[in-house]
């Protein structure tokens, strides 16, 4: 627990742009999956 809380801010400082890219790619993936699921449930 202690080592984890210590490493969190350090990781944030090291990968600022990397974190933003990861969040962007993750959101894009979620959107793509959601669109696929919606298309499967209710085809237009």
VENJO-V133680 format. One record per residue. N is the residue number from 1. RES is the residue in three letters. SS is DSSP state (alpha for helix, beta for strand, coil for the rest). PHI is phi in whole degrees, 0 to 359 (none if undefined). PSI is psi in whole degrees, -180 to 180 (* if undefined). Layout:
n=N res=RES ss=SS phi=PHI psi=PSI
n=N res=RES ss=SS phi=PHI psi=PSI
//
This chain:
n=1 res=UNK ss=coil phi=none psi=-49
n=2 res=UNK ss=alpha phi=294 psi=-46
n=3 res=UNK ss=alpha phi=296 psi=-34
n=4 res=UNK ss=alpha phi=294 psi=-45
n=5 res=UNK ss=alpha phi=293 psi=-30
n=6 res=UNK ss=alpha phi=290 psi=-38
n=7 res=UNK ss=alpha phi=280 psi=-20
n=8 res=UNK ss=alpha phi=298 psi=-56
n=9 res=UNK ss=alpha phi=296 psi=-35
n=10 res=UNK ss=alpha phi=297 psi=-43
n=11 res=UNK ss=alpha phi=296 psi=-38
n=12 res=UNK ss=alpha phi=297 psi=-46
n=13 res=UNK ss=alpha phi=295 psi=-37
n=14 res=UNK ss=alpha phi=289 psi=-50
n=15 res=UNK ss=coil phi=250 psi=76
n=16 res=UNK ss=alpha phi=282 psi=-56
n=17 res=UNK ss=alpha phi=292 psi=-34
n=18 res=UNK ss=alpha phi=296 psi=-40
n=19 res=UNK ss=alpha phi=296 psi=-43
n=20 res=UNK ss=alpha phi=297 psi=-42
n=21 res=UNK ss=alpha phi=297 psi=-42
n=22 res=UNK ss=alpha phi=297 psi=-43
n=23 res=UNK ss=alpha phi=296 psi=-43
n=24 res=UNK ss=alpha phi=298 psi=-48
n=25 res=UNK ss=alpha phi=296 psi=-40
n=26 res=UNK ss=alpha phi=298 psi=-45
n=27 res=UNK ss=alpha phi=297 psi=-40
n=28 res=UNK ss=alpha phi=297 psi=-41
n=29 res=UNK ss=alpha phi=297 psi=-47
n=30 res=UNK ss=alpha phi=299 psi=-43
n=31 res=UNK ss=alpha phi=298 psi=-44
n=32 res=UNK ss=alpha phi=298 psi=-45
n=33 res=UNK ss=alpha phi=296 psi=-43
n=34 res=UNK ss=alpha phi=299 psi=-43
n=35 res=UNK ss=alpha phi=298 psi=-42
n=36 res=UNK ss=alpha phi=297 psi=-43
n=37 res=UNK ss=alpha phi=294 psi=-44
n=38 res=UNK ss=alpha phi=297 psi=-41
n=39 res=UNK ss=alpha phi=296 psi=-35
n=40 res=UNK ss=alpha phi=288 psi=-40
n=41 res=UNK ss=alpha phi=289 psi=-50
n=42 res=UNK ss=coil phi=232 psi=87
n=43 res=UNK ss=coil phi=292 psi=138
n=44 res=UNK ss=coil phi=267 psi=*
//
